[in-house]
């Protein structure tokens, strides 16, 4: 086992042993799936939205995940309260800017969160991340076109530097960067795009890893890699039966993850923003 792979595997063990509390302020479409996915991984989910309690919940959580999939002004206000509390108590805040660029209200809401609180990690598709930094890419509802990690590396670096946060862009391959070092994670399966909430759950899974590791680039890399591994194994088991069977198999595979699950299922390489090179896992 290479040093890099052992670092990622150790983080999975820590998640499974510590069972961190992940406070999710997520959208109504994915609440159940997100909770079940976090339980399967070994984390402990809580969904709390009321402005009267979000600050108290955020300060005792291991991570706070903000997802604007079904947003209202009142929800964004509550997210700001929760994130302010998380910032004050050293709790990492993750943002999933679902559908940013689709409407001006959605885009401004995401930008408001980034202006008013410290966000530790942002995860989105290429179009969402592009719109956060004033660039234009096609978006349809909350979906974006397919893209590779290498193709998104420059965008991710620009976003990380401008937003002063770790940025993960997910697609056919995933890229994650702190603005200096880039990593591309390959694996997973296209069936992830046919199940509602897999991207939203991914952000919460990254929150579970962030709850046990202060190096958010390392935590995010581990979360992306193990998520891809579970998806690859689920597709092998149930892919031919279709997305419904895949969804169930995916939850099962999240629960079966172990330190050697990356072997043959997910690969990680470090790249320059303008080209490839570095190390592989698997």
Number of C-alpha atoms within 10 A of each C-alpha: 11 10 9 14 20 14 15 22 21 14 21 24 16 17 21 21 11 15 20 23 21 29 28 27 26 26 17 10 13 17 19 12 17 26 20 18 25 26 17 19 24 24 25 22 22 18 17 19 20 14 16 11 13 23 21 15 20 31 21 16 22 25 28 35 30 29 24 24 21 14 16 13 11 12 18 20 15 21 28 21 20 30 29 19 21 27 18 12 13 13 22 24 26 27 25 27 27 28 25 29 27 18 10 9 14 21 20 14 19 24 17 14 19 19 11 12 18 19 23 25 28 25 27 27 26 30 24 28 31 22 22 20 15 11 13 14 14 15 18 11 12 16 18 17 13 12 16 18 24 22 15 25 29 19 20 27 25 20 26 23 15 12 21 16 22 25 31 35 26 24 24 18 22 28 34 31 31 24 23 12 14 25 27 27 28 22 24 26 19 15 18 22 15 13 14 14 19 21 21 26 25 23 27 33 28 26 33 35 30 31 26 20 18 14 12 24 24 20 23 29 24 27 24 28 27 30 25 27 27 27 29 24 25 25 25 13 15 17 20 10 10 13 20 14 15 24 23 12 21 27 20 17 25 24 18 14 22 15 16 15 19 25 13 13 20 23 22 24 16 19 20 16 21 10 11 15 9 10 13 15 19 14
